[in-house]
Structure formats: structure tokens, C-alpha cells
Amino acid sequence: MFLTKMALKNLARNKKRTIITALVISLGIVIFLVSDSLIVGMEEISIDNNINLLTSHLQIMDKNYWDNKEELPLNNLLDDNLLVVNQIKEELDIEKSTKRLYFPANINNGREEYPISVIGVEVNTDSEVFKLEQYLLEGQSLKNGNNAVIGKKLANLMGFELGEYITLLFKTKEGTFNTIEAELVGTLDTSHPEINEYHVYIPLQDAQNALGLDGKVSRYFFRLEGKEESIPVTNEINSILNRKSSNIKAYNWEKLSEDILAMTRQGNIENLIMLIVIIILAAVGVINIVILSVLERLEEIGMMKALGLKMREIVYIFVIESAGIGLLGSAVGIIIGFIGVYLLTNIGIDVGSITGGETTFGIPIIDRLYGGWRPNAFIFIFFFGIITSVLASILPARWGAKKDPVKAIYHK
Amino acid sequence: MKKVILLLVIFVFLFSYSIFAVTADEIIQKRDDNEYLKTARVESKMVINNNNRKLEKVMISLIDGNKALVEFTNPMDRGTKFLKREDNLWMFFPDAEDVVKLSGHMLERGMMGSDFSYKDMMESEKLTELYNFEIIEEQEYQKRPCYVIEGIKKQGAEATYYKRIVWIDKERHIGLKEELYAESGKLLKEIVVQEVQEFDHRWYPTKSVMEDKLRENTSTEFIIESIEFNPEIPEGTFSLQSLQ
């Protein structure tokens, strides 16, 4: 008890040293927490963007279509008034659904061609499921009739202005060339590079007519109350579909975003490495300061030994001191980190203005980056701060305590 | 009596028409037979005009039925080869020393940057099986009497173009001009024959110009410099090994 008291008194006695050491720990913790929050935020935003702009919460399509969906095939399509879809909506109380027909084409401006994906959307229901309208930069959203909406980047690339006619050249299911000429009524500037550069939206009926695929769509899309519902609802839909032994299957956003999630996972590994580097840097700072404080106090250690303290007791005093510094540093770090993360999650960072709106970080992001909460990170880093501080003190304290008291006192 | 004579005249007229009139399919078939090279060695060049740029590609082609081997000899593309066997097309790039099979959308790209797509160069199906042809007019074109024949894709047929209108020289059985349309009615491509030459009692187009009508200021001239009919083609010429 005496030793613990002495250690705590030491903390108060050397206020400056205690505060500086604790601040180094705090700084490391704040950097860790803010970085972690940004990583979590980026993940969440990229997933939400993907759901709002590309995948929706869940889709149903033909099982054979799924295998080749990247090629946007024109076979294995679904009827555009599938009875089972109504049954699913009724049984599971899903209100928002839409359907789309995808096909590959070349967009042509009279000088050059560029390969793109054309998406025939059901004008009345698409906005219930997808949030494209929020990203309308100029003009208006798609309406029925001969019109198209494309990404701003694609419009710039091809030199299209609103009101001009775009030409789409594509092949029908029989491999015969056909064209669509549609008035450009709107341009999009979304947080998804794929949409900005490669997507052309036209009314579903125009797409069906031009492809000779009346009454056919590629996939149905559903919006649920929240993304966490998608797994149980997908399972329920699949059990309904299995009862009917149909060749149609439901896929949730996680299954549909495998590439994005894989990219995020890859990103997570990189982020983990970054965090480990941050932690190591913080730990090195702590170790450095503890070593210095031990070296600075060699005379004190010599004196303690001369007074009859055992090596174990001296190490104990230093360990308790370091634990105190660690606790103080961690606590301050957690408080500042909490404020930082709070600001990040509520106000965010305007990434668009920093990078000129071209930021993708390899995954679809945003013009404004928000942080995310991960309570585990707070718990982990709090204890990590204390333990690192304690561990860092043991070796130099042992080294100092091993010294001959006379040599320790007169080491200078 | 007058009625009998009138009926007789009509009958004779119809009968003679059915005997002497040629059908659109026959004309197309004759044109195809005439222009179809069974076995040949052709030296040719492509002049690609894109805005103000002009590119020249020189090639030697060996043709045997529905197999063909094309090797480019101009400095920029020297060693680049194409091998066509039935509906398959492979390409060899000397720089990469690699053989690539072209398929899907790649076949719709312009061959070596020209206005001819790979698919255009590969068409080997009988046109009369893919299209319903009809003579829509007879007119003079390039000072030659021509049939103007329109072909509309047969239902279910897998043809690249929905409609084609072709001007065929009545006497020489060569297509002097051909327009290729999309299903929407938009003109996609136009080929005009500018020079024809007689080889062995057979007229053959030696200079034609292809224009991609969806792109302004581009055209590709295809010029045949020499044709050797029925040459000796060594065995294994059309194998994948011969590409490398």
C-alpha cells in the first residue's frame, strides 16, 4: 500500500512529465479513434450508396441470369407482370418494388462510340426503390416517352448537352443491330463512378420495344425498411419461390455487392495495417518517454535501493506510475476521440471540395465523408493505452533497479 | 372473241414473265456466287480515313472456302495476323506474341480501326437464308443498269443488319452499292464499289469504300491489288500454329 501511495505521489510530484507522457498516449488514441471512425464511415457510405443507386435491398431474377448478369444478357428474362411478385409483396408486406431491363450498347455522338450499359426503368416506380433523383445535376428526371438520363461524366465525355438527341446502338436478342434516339433530359452526378460514366437510363417500354422484348424485364428490385431486414426477407422470398419450384431466386444486397464488399475487405486489411502503424508509433512514443523518465530518475532508484527497497518493489512503483499515466492518457484520449468522432459522424468532411469531386478511394463514395461509430474500438484502445504504458515501463525499471545503488546515484 | 384474245394476251404475258423474270433471290445468289472467292491469294490494302488522319494497312490474304488467313505487311502492323475458320476468328499480335480469340462485342469493333467490323468481314451465311429479298426498282447506277434489291431480315434469323438495299449490276452480277440498316430504319453503313476489274471472264470489285454512317468524316477504302485464283495453299495454313 505504501508503495502504491508512493507511486501515485510520484505522479503528482512530476506533473509536467506526467502530463506530457499522458498527452503522447492521448494523441495516439485520438488518431486511432478518428481513423477508425473514418474507415467505418467510408464502409457504411459505400454500402448505402450501392444499395440506393445500384442494388436496392434485394432483387429477384432467373437463376441462369445470375450466372451471366455482368454481361447483361437478353435471355433468361422475367415476365414484367409476374404473379409471384404480387404474392411476395402481399405476403411479406413490402410496398416498394420496381423492375428494370438491362442491355449493353454503344453511345454515339456522330464522331465516336463508347460502350455503356442501358437501363430501361419503370418511370413511375423506380424512384421508390432507387435514389437517383437526388443526384440529378441538370434537367429533369426520366419521364415516359423518348428521353434519356445519363451521368454527367459521360455527357461531358461525349459532348452532349441537354435537349440534344443521343444515339444508342445495340443488338437485339437475335443479334440484329438496332438504334434508339432519345432526347437527353437530365444528367446525374452521383457518388458512384460506374453510374456517372457508364449508365444510360431510358423508359422501360422504349427498351422493351427496341429489343423486341415486350413484357420482359431483367430483374425485380425491392426496398425494405432497413438493410438489416434483407437477409430474413430474402430467405422468406426464396421459400415462397421454392414452394412454387420456380427458377427464380432472390438475392440480397450483400450477395449483390460482393465485389464492393471484397474491395472493402481489402481496404480493411490496408486500414488495419495503417492502424497497427499508428498504434506502434504511439507505443514507441510511450516507451521512449517512460525510458527517459526512468533514466532521469536513476539517482532516485539508487536512493530507493539504498533505503532497502527490493528490485521487485522498485519495478512495482514504476509500473503503477506508468499505469496511472496510461489511465490518464487513455481517459483524455477517449474523451477527445469521442468529441472528434461525434463531430465526424454529425458534420463530416467535405471531401468533394478537397479533391474536386473525383474521390473514389477505389470504392464508391461521396462528396461528404461521414465517420461511423465502433464502440469496440473505444474499449480496445482504452485498455491498449494502459497496457502499453505498463509494459513499456517494466524493462527500463528492471534495468534501473538492477544497478548497484552507488553507481546509480553517481551515474553522472 | 375480243375477251378470248385479251385473256390469251394476259396468259401469255404472265407465262412469259414467270419464265424470263429473275427473282431477287436468284440475283443475290448470282452476285454472291460471283463475288465468292473459293480459293484465292489476294493482295490488298485498306486506307482508313478518320477526319484528317489517313492510315494505310497492307495485307495478304489466303482464302479457302470459309477459312482465311490474313497477314498485315505494312511497317506499323507487320506480323499481325487474323485467322478465320467458319465462325471463329483469332488474332495474333507479334509484339505480345500472343493469340487472342475474338468473340462477342469485340467482333463489332472496327477491324484495325477501320469502318469494317470484324463481323462484316466474317459474314459467311447465305444471305438468301437470312433475308427476304425483293426487287424494288431497276435503275441506272454508275452508268450501269442495275437491280435495286431490298432484303428484310427473316423472322427469327440471326442477321447483323435488319435491312439491306443493294444495287446489283444486271450484266456483271456485282453489287455496286449496298446500304445496311438497323431495325429502327437508321442507315448504319454504306459500301460503294468504285472500281471493278475483269479476272478470267469474271468481274470483281477491286476498290470499294465503306462508310460508317453513325460517325462523321470517316471512311475506309478497300483496294484489291492482285488476285490469284486457285493458288497452291500449303497444308496447315489455317491452323492456329500458323498464326505464330
Boltz contact constraints between the chains, C-beta under 6 A:
constraints:
  - contact:
      token1: [A, 108]
      token2: [B, 214]
      max_distance: 6.0
  - contact:
      token1: [A, 110]
      token2: [B, 216]
      max_distance: 6.0
  - contact:
      token1: [A, 111]
      token2: [B, 216]
      max_distance: 6.0
  - contact:
      token1: [A, 174]
      token2: [B, 158]
      max_distance: 6.0
  - contact:
      token1: [A, 175]
      token2: [B, 158]
      max_distance: 6.0
  - contact:
      token1: [A, 176]
      token2: [B, 153]
      max_distance: 6.0
  - contact:
      token1: [A, 176]
      token2: [B, 159]
      max_distance: 6.0
  - contact:
      token1: [A, 176]
      token2: [B, 162]
      max_distance: 6.0
  - contact:
      token1: [A, 176]
      token2: [B, 183]
      max_distance: 6.0
  - contact:
      token1: [A, 177]
      token2: [B, 161]
      max_distance: 6.0
  - contact:
      token1: [A, 177]
      token2: [B, 182]
      max_distance: 6.0
  - contact:
      token1: [A, 177]
      token2: [B, 188]
      max_distance: 6.0
  - contact:
      token1: [A, 178]
      token2: [B, 182]
      max_distance: 6.0
  - contact:
      token1: [A, 178]
      token2: [B, 183]
      max_distance: 6.0
  - contact:
      token1: [A, 178]
      token2: [B, 184]
      max_distance: 6.0
  - contact:
      token1: [A, 179]
      token2: [B, 182]
      max_distance: 6.0
  - contact:
      token1: [A, 179]
      token2: [B, 184]
      max_distance: 6.0
  - contact:
      token1: [A, 179]
      token2: [B, 186]
      max_distance: 6.0
